Amino acid sequence: MTDTGKDGVLPEKQRFPVRIDKDGVWYYHDAKIFRKDILAEFFQSLKRDDDGDYYVVTEDARYYITVEDAPFVVKAVWVEEDETGTERATILLSDDSTEKLDAGTIRAGDGNVLYCSIKGGTFEARFSRAAYYQLAQYIEYDEKSGEFVLILEGGRYPLEKADHESSPNGG
């Protein structure tokens, strides 16, 4: 059992030896966590504090973890027409959930890695290489603006430069 204060918080945001790498793989120490039930529990209890640091919550404590980039990864993208004929994208996330892509939140980070907001804007997700290529067919270069734009949902969404807040020590 880890010593916690009376409020259940580890002193001075002590790090739990769990990390999520840039590809969305979870590790305990340096061992990959592969049990789906444990991963599901971690994903479900994942939170972010006001300082931008990530933690998982249990019944008795808050355990801060290290997130190398974004805590979620977009594993796949597929686009379908809705009843109005508008093309809408659905994304598959690293927690095996799916949701509609909010095209207005897409941004490009270093190396043209794509990111988007997920879970109602609570978290950020990094696009895997496969998901990037699945979405790339909807991206065009706009000669007028000199920017790349995502053409989806009946609109044109400039790929803004990501203001990526994650840091190597978890937040």
N, C-alpha and C positions, 0 to 999 in steps of 0.2 A: 504494500500500500504506500502511496506517495504522501508525504506530509503536505497538508494544505492548511491554509488559514481558516478561520471560522466561517468565512464567506465562501469556502470551497475553491478559492483561486490559488494556484501555485504561486509561491512567493516570487516576485520580480519576473513574472512571465517565464518561468523556467520552462525550457523546451523539453517536450516528450520526445523520445528518439524515433519519431515517425516523420517521414517526409514524403512529399509528392514531387516526382521529378517533372521535367518540362514536357514529357510525353504522357503525363497523367498516371504514371505507375506509382503505387504506394509501397513504401518500404518501412519495415521495423528494424532499426539499426541498418544493416545493409542487406537484409533478407527481404525479398519480394513478398508482399502480402498477396496471396492468390485466392484465399477462401472468400467466396462471394458473399457469405453471410456477414463476415467481419467487414468487408469493404462496404456493403450496404449500410451497416450500422455507422461506420465512419462518415460516409457521404451524408446520411440522414442527420447526423449530429454536428456536421461541419458548420461553423459560424465564423464571422469576422468582427473584430472589435473596432472601436472608434479610431484606433491607431493604424488600422489596416492589417493587423496580425491575425492569422488564422488559428483556430483552435477547435477541438472536438469536446463535446460536453457529455459527461456521464452523470449518473444519479448524484455523485458526491463531489465532482471536481470539474475544472476546466483545464484541458491539456493543450498547451500551445504546440503547434507542429510547424515544420518548415515546408514552404511551398516554393519550389524553384522558379515557377513562372505563374501560370494560371492554375487554379485548383481543379478545373474541369477541362476536358478535351472534347472537341467535336470530332467524332469518329467517322460519321457519314452524313451526307446531305442528299436529299432527293427533292425534286421539284415536281409539283402536280398542279393542274389547273383546278381552281375552285368552281363553284356553280356559276360564277359570273365570267369565267374564262380567264381570270387573273392568275398568273403563275405565282404560287406560294411555296416556300421552301420549308421543309421539316428537317430537323437535325437530330441525330442520335448522339447522346452524350456518354462520357466515360462511366457514368453511374447506370448506364443502360436505360435511361429515361429518354423520351422523345418530347420535343416541343417545337412549336412554330418558330422559325427564325425571325427575329425582329431586324429586318434589313437595315433600318436606320441606325443600328448600333454597330455595324461592321466597321472595323478600322484595321489599318495595316501597321504592324510593328517592325522592328528591326528585321532585315532580311526578307521583307514583304510577308512575314507571317501574319495571318489574319486572326482577329479576335472579335468576339461579340459578347454582348450582355445576355445573360440567361437567368432563369429562375426569377422572373419578374424584376430583373435589374440587380438582384442581390449578389450575383457572382459574375465573373468573367470566364470565358472559355477560349482556349487556343485551338485553332483548326489544325487537325493532323494533316499530313501531306496528302493523304487520300481524299479527305474532305475538301481540302483546298482545290484539288484538281476537279472534283465534282462540281464545285461552285464556279470555277474559272470560266466555264462556257457562258456564264451570265455577266462576265466582267469585260468591259470595253474601254479603250482609251478614248477620251473626249478631247479632240484636237482644240476645240474652242477654249476649254478651261485648262488644258494641259494636265488633267487628272484622270486617273482610272475611276470608272464608275460601275456600280453594281446595278444591273437592270433587272428588276424583280418587283413583284407586287404592284405592277402598273406604274412604277416610279423609277427615278434615276438617283442612286445614292452614291455620292462621292466617297471614295475610300480614304477617309481622314487618317492622318498619322496618329497612331495609338498613343494615348497619354497613359502608358502602362505603369501602374503603381506598384507592381510586385517587386520585391527585392529578394536577394538570395537567402536572407535570413528569415523569410516567412511572411512578409506582408506587403 
